[in-house]
Amino acid sequence: MGWGAVLQVEVNLPQPLIELFGQQGKTIPAPHTGMALIDTGATMTCVEESVLTGLGINAIGLVSLGTPAGPVQRPLFPARVAFPEPKLVVDLSRVVAVDLRGQTIQGMPLIALVGRDILRACQFIYDGSGGFFTLSF
């Protein structure tokens, strides 16, 4: 099954929280690695909720999302989203916590949907018939 535009991703605390945890003597959690699916229909980047809560941070608010089942309220968290290829690191003041449990791509868990908040800083070319995409910034 072709998954479309997917790439490896690492989700961690944003740099300001890493610095705050260090100043407070708190253990800085290890980043979570998995796969991300580029979702041009998503206004904001979404991350598996257990990944965000596993980083030891609290939600900073709620957002209403439109879904096929109707509107739902989902928590917002700050997060760092990093991609090894292309080399891109983005500290986001808010990502949407969603349920992606049980989804895997290429043997790795799907942990993020890359939204237009990241894509607006990139050039994204998708060739569905050729089965490839290009993402650059």
Secondary structure, 3 states (H helix, E strand, C coil): CCCCCEEEEEEECCHHHHHHHHHCCCCCCCCEEEEEEECCCCCCCEEEHHHHHHCCCCCCEEEEEEECCEEEEEEEEEEEEEECCCCEEEEEEEEEEECCCCCEECCEEEEEEECHHHHCCCEEEEECCCCEEEEEC
